[in-house]
Amino acid sequence: MTITDGRTPFVQTVEGLHPYRKYSVTVRAYTKCWGKYTWQQLKTKTAVPAAPPSKEFIDSTEDVIIIKLQSPKEEDVNGFIEKYTIKYAWKNKTCWNSEDGELIEQSISYNKSDLSYRLSALRPYWYYNITMSASTSEGAGPYGWCDGCYLRTKESTPGEIEHLTVQTSAESGNLDWSPPCRPNGIITKYTINIRNVDTDVSWTNNTSSNETHYTIRNLLPYSNYTVKIAANTKEGPGKFAKETNLRTKIAKPWTPSDPKAITKSATSLNVTWKTPNLYTGPTKYTVTIMGIKNVTIKIKPCETGFGE
C-alpha cells in the first residue's frame, strides 16, 4: 500500500494476505513519540479457488448421472463462484469385455445457481470417473475427485445376442450363441422363441441361468422352424436377435394304417393304405405279400406322393 505525507509517498508491501478478504490497515508516525493513527479498510482482489468443490449429492439411472456440488470451503473460495465445471471420463470400448477403446473425457460447465446437473446420453452399466472444479472471474481452480465419483450407471435391458449356431437331430435342436456385446447389466437368463413354420405354432422357453447353450426338445421330424433369442437382465428382456431357420432331420416313418387288398384279376391285387399320421420325411413303401404256401412275393418299393 502507498501512504502519502505531503509530497513524499511511503510504500510498504505486505505479503501473505488471503485473496478476496477485507483488511483494516492502520498507520501512525513516530518521532520522539507516537502520533495519531490513520486507517483504511480495503479488500484483496479475487483469485482462482484454492480447492475444488465438494459433492453434495450424486445418483444415476441407466443413462444419466445427476450431481449437485457445494462451493469450496470459505477459506478456499477466493472470490465469487461463477460456475462449476464437471469432467467425466469413460473407456470407449466396443464391447463390455473388449480390450480396445481409448479413454474419452468431456467437460460440462453449469452456473452455480443451478440446483444440480444431469450428465445424459450415457451408456448403461458403464463406469464413469468424475472430477470437478469451481471458477471465479479469475479462472478455474484445481480439479478434484470425491467419494462416489467413480461410479457405474444402473442396469438396462441388454443388447442382442451374437453368433447363434444350430445343430439338429430328428426331434431336437442344439443352440449355442455368444452373449450380447453390450449386456447393459448382469445377464440372468435367455428367452427363446420357437415357431413351427409348417403349422405356424409358436412357443417360448426360458433358460434357467445365463449359460449360452440350450437344447430344444420334442420337435417334429423333417419340419421347418425359426428360432430367435433375447437376453435378460433384472430390467427385463432385450431385443430379439434376427431369426435363424432350422430344419430337423428325417426320422423313421410311422406305421401306415388301414391296409386293404382288393382282387384285381386272377394274378393281381390292388393294395391301398393310409399314410402315417406323422410325416417324418420323404417316404418309400414296400408291399410284401405272403402266400398260403409261404411263398413270398416282394413288390419293388414305390414312391409315395409326398414331396420334400
C-alpha positions in Angstrom: 0.0 0.0 0.0 1.0 3.6 -0.6 0.9 6.3 2.2 1.4 10.0 1.2 2.6 12.7 3.6 2.6 15.9 1.7 4.5 15.2 -1.5 6.5 12.3 -0.1 5.0 8.8 -0.7 5.9 6.0 1.6 5.4 2.5 0.2 5.1 -0.7 2.3 4.3 -4.1 0.7 2.5 -6.6 2.9 2.8 -10.2 1.7 0.9 -13.3 2.6 -2.6 -11.9 2.6 -5.6 -14.0 1.7 -7.4 -13.3 -1.6 -10.8 -11.7 -1.6 -10.7 -10.8 2.1 -11.3 -7.5 3.9 -8.4 -6.0 5.9 -8.2 -2.9 8.1 -4.9 -1.1 7.8 -3.7 1.5 10.4 -0.6 3.7 10.2 1.0 6.2 12.6 4.2 8.1 12.6 6.9 8.1 15.2 9.5 10.7 16.1 10.1 11.1 19.8 6.7 9.6 20.5 3.8 8.1 18.6 1.5 10.2 16.5 -2.2 9.7 15.8 -3.5 6.7 13.8 -4.7 6.9 10.3 -6.6 3.9 9.0 -8.1 2.5 5.8 -10.2 -0.6 5.0 -9.6 -2.5 1.8 -10.3 -5.9 0.2 -7.8 -8.0 -1.6 -8.5 -9.0 -5.2 -10.2 -12.1 -6.5 -8.1 -15.2 -7.3 -8.9 -18.6 -8.6 -10.3 -21.0 -6.0 -7.6 -22.8 -4.0 -9.6 -26.1 -3.8 -12.2 -28.0 -5.8 -15.9 -28.1 -4.9 -17.3 -31.0 -2.9 -20.1 -33.4 -3.8 -23.4 -32.7 -2.1 -25.4 -35.4 -3.9 -24.8 -37.9 -6.7 -27.0 -40.5 -8.2 -27.6 -42.3 -11.5 -30.1 -44.1 -13.8 -29.2 -46.3 -16.6 -28.1 -43.4 -18.9 -28.0 -40.3 -16.6 -25.8 -39.2 -13.7 -27.3 -36.4 -11.5 -24.8 -34.4 -9.5 -25.1 -31.5 -7.2 -22.0 -29.7 -5.9 -21.1 -27.4 -3.0 -18.7 -24.5 -3.1 -15.2 -25.0 -1.8 -14.7 -24.1 1.9 -14.9 -20.4 2.7 -11.1 -20.1 3.1 -10.6 -21.7 -0.3 -13.2 -19.8 -2.4 -11.0 -16.7 -3.1 -13.9 -14.8 -4.8 -17.4 -15.2 -6.1 -18.0 -18.6 -7.6 -19.4 -18.1 -11.1 -19.6 -21.6 -12.4 -18.7 -25.3 -11.8 -17.0 -27.5 -14.4 -17.5 -31.2 -14.4 -15.2 -33.6 -16.3 -16.4 -37.1 -16.8 -14.3 -39.8 -18.5 -15.0 -43.4 -19.7 -13.4 -46.1 -21.7 -14.8 -46.1 -25.2 -14.7 -49.9 -25.7 -16.6 -51.7 -28.5 -17.9 -54.3 -26.1 -18.0 -54.5 -22.4 -15.2 -57.1 -22.2 -13.0 -56.0 -25.1 -9.5 -54.6 -24.7 -9.9 -51.9 -27.4 -11.0 -48.3 -26.9 -9.5 -45.1 -25.8 -10.2 -43.0 -22.7 -12.8 -40.3 -23.6 -13.1 -37.2 -21.5 -15.8 -34.5 -21.7 -16.3 -31.2 -19.8 -19.6 -29.6 -18.9 -20.0 -26.2 -17.2 -23.1 -25.0 -15.3 -24.0 -22.0 -13.3 -23.7 -22.0 -9.5 -27.4 -21.1 -9.3 -28.4 -24.4 -10.8 -29.5 -26.9 -8.2 -27.9 -29.8 -9.9 -26.7 -31.0 -13.3 -27.5 -34.0 -15.4 -24.9 -35.9 -17.4 -27.1 -37.5 -20.1 -26.8 -39.9 -23.0 -24.5 -42.2 -21.0 -24.0 -46.0 -21.6 -26.0 -48.3 -19.3 -24.0 -50.3 -16.7 -20.8 -48.4 -17.6 -18.0 -47.0 -15.4 -17.5 -43.2 -15.3 -14.9 -41.2 -13.5 -16.0 -37.7 -12.4 -13.8 -34.7 -11.4 -15.0 -31.1 -10.8 -13.7 -27.6 -10.5 -15.0 -24.2 -9.3 -14.3 -20.9 -11.2 -14.2 -17.3 -10.2 -13.7 -14.3 -12.6 -10.0 -15.1 -12.5 -10.4 -18.6 -13.9 -10.8 -22.2 -12.8 -9.3 -23.7 -9.7 -7.9 -27.2 -9.4 -9.9 -30.3 -10.3 -10.7 -32.7 -7.5 -12.3 -36.1 -7.0 -14.8 -37.2 -4.5 -16.0 -40.3 -2.7 -18.6 -41.9 -5.0 -17.4 -40.0 -8.1 -16.1 -43.2 -9.7 -19.4 -45.0 -10.4 -21.3 -47.3 -12.6 -24.7 -46.4 -14.2 -27.7 -48.6 -13.5 -28.7 -51.7 -15.4 -30.9 -51.6 -18.5 -32.3 -54.2 -21.0 -29.5 -55.9 -22.9 -28.4 -55.7 -26.5 -28.8 -58.5 -29.0 -27.1 -61.9 -28.7 -24.5 -62.9 -31.3 -23.2 -65.8 -33.3 -26.1 -68.2 -33.0 -25.4 -71.7 -34.3 -27.8 -74.6 -34.6 -27.3 -78.4 -34.8 -30.3 -80.6 -35.3 -31.5 -84.1 -34.9 -34.9 -85.5 -35.9 -36.6 -84.3 -32.7 -34.3 -81.7 -31.2 -32.1 -78.7 -31.9 -28.9 -77.7 -30.0 -28.4 -74.0 -29.8 -25.1 -72.2 -29.0 -24.6 -68.4 -29.0 -22.4 -65.6 -27.6 -23.7 -63.1 -25.0 -24.5 -59.5 -26.2 -21.6 -57.2 -26.9 -23.4 -54.7 -24.6 -25.2 -56.7 -21.9 -26.1 -53.4 -20.1 -26.2 -55.3 -16.8 -25.9 -58.8 -15.4 -27.4 -61.4 -17.7 -29.9 -63.5 -15.7 -31.4 -65.7 -18.4 -32.2 -66.0 -22.1 -35.7 -66.1 -23.7 -36.0 -68.4 -26.7 -38.9 -68.1 -29.2 -39.5 -71.1 -31.4 -42.0 -71.2 -34.3 -43.0 -74.2 -36.5 -43.2 -72.7 -39.9 -45.2 -75.5 -41.3 -48.0 -75.3 -38.7 -47.5 -71.7 -37.6 -47.4 -72.8 -33.9 -45.0 -70.9 -31.7 -43.9 -71.1 -28.1 -41.4 -69.6 -25.7 -38.8 -71.2 -23.4 -36.6 -69.6 -20.8 -33.2 -70.8 -19.8 -32.6 -71.3 -16.0 -29.3 -69.4 -16.0 -27.0 -67.2 -18.1 -25.5 -70.2 -19.9 -25.3 -69.7 -23.7 -26.4 -73.1 -24.9 -29.8 -74.8 -24.9 -31.5 -77.9 -26.4 -35.0 -77.6 -27.8 -36.7 -80.9 -27.5 -39.9 -82.6 -28.8 -39.6 -81.1 -32.3 -41.3 -82.8 -35.2 -39.1 -84.7 -37.7 -38.3 -83.1 -41.0 -40.0 -79.8 -40.1 -39.1 -76.2 -40.6 -38.7 -73.9 -37.6 -37.4 -70.4 -36.8 -35.6 -69.6 -33.6 -34.8 -66.2 -32.1 -33.2 -65.4 -28.7 -33.2 -62.4 -26.4 -31.0 -61.9 -23.3 -32.5 -60.7 -20.0 -31.2 -58.6 -17.1 -33.2 -57.8 -14.0 -34.7 -54.9 -16.0 -36.3 -57.4 -18.5 -35.6 -58.9 -21.9 -33.7 -57.1 -24.6 -34.4 -57.0 -28.3 -34.6 -60.4 -30.0 -31.8 -61.1 -32.4 -32.6 -61.9 -36.1 -34.5 -65.2 -36.7 -32.5 -68.2 -37.5 -34.0 -71.0 -39.7 -33.6 -74.7 -39.0 -35.0 -78.0 -40.2 -35.0 -81.2 -38.2 -33.6 -84.3 -39.8 -35.5 -87.2 -41.3 -36.8 -89.9 -38.8 -38.0 -93.4 -39.2 -41.5 -93.4 -40.7 -44.6 -94.2 -38.6 -46.6 -97.3 -39.5 -49.1 -96.9 -42.3 -52.7 -97.6 -41.2 -55.8 -99.3 -42.6 -54.2 -101.5 -45.3 -56.7 -103.1 -47.7 -56.2 -105.6 -50.6 -58.8 -106.0 -53.4 -58.6 -108.7 -56.1 -58.0 -107.1 -59.4 -57.5 -110.3 -61.6 -56.5 -113.9 -61.3 -53.0 -112.9 -60.9 -53.0 -109.4 -59.2 -54.3 -107.5 -56.2 -54.9 -103.8 -55.6 -53.4 -102.8 -52.2 -54.3 -99.5 -50.5 -53.4 -97.9 -47.2 -53.4 -94.6 -45.3 -50.3 -92.6 -44.9 -48.8 -92.3 -41.4 -50.3 -89.8 -39.1 -46.9 -88.0 -38.8 -44.8 -87.1 -41.8 -41.2 -87.8 -40.9 -39.5 -87.2 -44.2 -39.6 -88.3 -47.9 -41.0 -91.9 -47.6 -41.0 -95.0 -49.7 -43.2 -98.0 -49.1 -42.5 -101.7 -49.6 -45.5 -104.1 -50.1 -44.9 -107.7 -49.2 -47.5 -110.5 -49.8 -47.3 -113.9 -48.1 -48.8 -116.8 -50.0 -50.6 -119.6 -48.1 -47.8 -121.9 -49.0 -45.3 -119.4 -47.5 -44.3 -118.1 -50.9 -43.2 -114.5 -50.5 -43.8 -112.1 -53.3 -41.9 -108.8 -52.8 -43.1 -105.9 -54.8 -40.5 -103.3 -55.8 -40.6 -100.2 -53.5 -42.8 -97.4 -54.8 -42.5 -93.7 -54.2 -45.3 -92.0 -52.2 -47.0 -88.8 -53.3 -45.1 -86.9 -50.5 -42.6 -84.3 -51.7 -39.5 -82.9 -50.0 
